[in-house]
Amino acid sequence: MKGTIVAAIAGAVFALGLVISGMTDPGRVTAFLDIGGHWDPTLAFVMAGAIAVHAPLLRGVLRRARPVFDAKFHLPRQHVIEPRLIVGAALFGVGWGLSGYCPGPALVSVGTTAAPALVFVGAMIAGIAVTRVALRR
């Protein structure tokens, strides 16, 4: 139960950070990708800030014998780059570039009931479902 509460608080802090930084605005993201036009470097600063906080904390956390709210760490075991990974990354990048949304900010934006966010999240859920069915076969 404590782990669920901590996860909810962490999610709320993440959502608040996305809103404060303006990353829920798809126009800001597409402006970051428009290096030949009206480029907006805000996303680069958000990424740099996230890395500056995450990198040293990750090292400290992984020195622990186990996580605070779980029996073990759940780290990726596979380090091979497969075609499936490349296709997924390409689809993610194209979707992000065309829509200005990636999953986190899109889910936060659903709270505004903005049509583009609702359409994006609906398409994302459909894509996840189709992928799961296809991978089972």
C-alpha positions in Angstrom: 0.0 0.0 0.0 2.8 2.4 0.8 4.4 1.8 -2.6 1.1 2.7 -4.3 0.9 5.9 -2.4 4.5 6.8 -3.1 3.9 6.0 -6.8 0.8 8.2 -6.9 2.7 11.1 -5.3 5.6 10.6 -7.7 3.2 10.6 -10.6 1.5 13.8 -9.4 4.9 15.5 -9.0 5.9 14.4 -12.5 2.6 15.7 -13.9 3.0 19.0 -12.1 6.6 19.3 -13.5 5.3 18.7 -17.0 2.6 21.4 -16.6 5.0 24.0 -15.0 7.7 23.4 -17.7 5.1 23.7 -20.5 5.8 20.2 -21.8 2.1 19.5 -22.0 1.9 22.1 -24.8 2.5 20.2 -28.1 3.4 23.5 -29.8 6.4 23.9 -27.5 7.7 20.4 -28.5 7.2 20.9 -32.2 8.9 24.3 -31.9 11.9 22.5 -30.3 12.0 20.2 -33.4 11.8 23.2 -35.8 15.5 24.0 -35.8 15.2 25.9 -39.1 12.3 28.1 -38.0 11.1 29.5 -34.6 13.2 27.1 -32.5 12.3 26.9 -28.8 15.1 25.4 -26.6 12.9 24.9 -23.6 12.7 21.1 -24.0 16.5 20.9 -24.0 16.6 22.7 -20.6 13.9 20.4 -19.2 15.8 17.3 -20.4 19.1 18.6 -19.0 17.5 19.3 -15.7 15.9 15.9 -15.5 19.3 14.2 -16.3 21.1 16.4 -13.8 18.7 15.2 -11.0 18.3 11.6 -12.2 21.9 10.5 -12.9 23.4 11.1 -9.4 20.3 9.8 -7.7 20.3 6.6 -9.8 23.8 5.8 -8.8 22.9 6.2 -5.1 19.7 4.2 -5.4 21.4 1.3 -7.1 24.0 1.0 -4.3 21.1 -0.2 -2.1 20.6 -3.9 -1.6 17.0 -3.5 -2.7 14.4 -0.8 -3.4 12.4 0.6 -0.5 9.0 -0.6 -1.6 9.9 -3.8 -3.5 11.8 -7.0 -3.1 14.2 -6.4 -6.0 15.1 -3.9 -8.7 13.5 -4.4 -12.0 16.1 -3.4 -14.5 16.3 -4.2 -18.2 18.0 -7.5 -18.9 18.2 -7.3 -22.6 20.8 -5.2 -24.2 20.5 -6.3 -27.8 19.2 -3.9 -30.3 16.5 -5.8 -32.3 14.4 -4.7 -35.3 11.4 -4.5 -33.0 13.2 -1.9 -30.9 14.2 0.2 -33.9 10.6 0.1 -35.3 9.1 1.0 -32.0 11.6 3.9 -31.5 10.9 5.2 -35.0 7.1 5.1 -34.5 7.5 6.9 -31.2 9.7 9.6 -32.8 7.4 10.1 -35.8 4.3 10.2 -33.5 6.0 12.7 -31.2 7.3 14.9 -34.0 3.9 15.0 -35.8 1.7 15.4 -32.7 4.0 17.1 -30.2 2.9 14.6 -27.6 4.7 11.8 -26.0 2.8 9.5 -23.5 3.5 11.3 -20.2 2.4 14.8 -21.3 -0.4 13.3 -23.4 -1.9 11.6 -20.3 -1.5 14.8 -18.3 -3.2 16.7 -21.1 -6.2 14.4 -21.1 -7.3 16.2 -17.9 -7.9 19.3 -20.0 -10.2 17.3 -22.3 -8.4 18.9 -25.3 -9.5 17.0 -28.4 -5.9 16.5 -29.7 -4.8 14.9 -26.4 -7.8 12.7 -26.3 -7.3 11.5 -29.9 -3.6 10.9 -29.2 -4.2 8.9 -26.1 -6.9 6.9 -27.8 -4.6 6.1 -30.7 -1.8 5.3 -28.3 -4.0 2.8 -26.4 -5.2 1.3 -29.7 -1.5 0.9 -30.8 -0.6 -0.8 -27.6 -3.5 -3.2 -27.9 -2.7 -4.0 -31.6 1.0 -4.5 -30.7 0.1 -6.9 -27.8 -2.1 -9.0 -30.1 0.5 -9.0 -32.9 3.3 -10.1 -30.5 1.2 -13.0 -29.2 0.9 -14.5 -32.6 
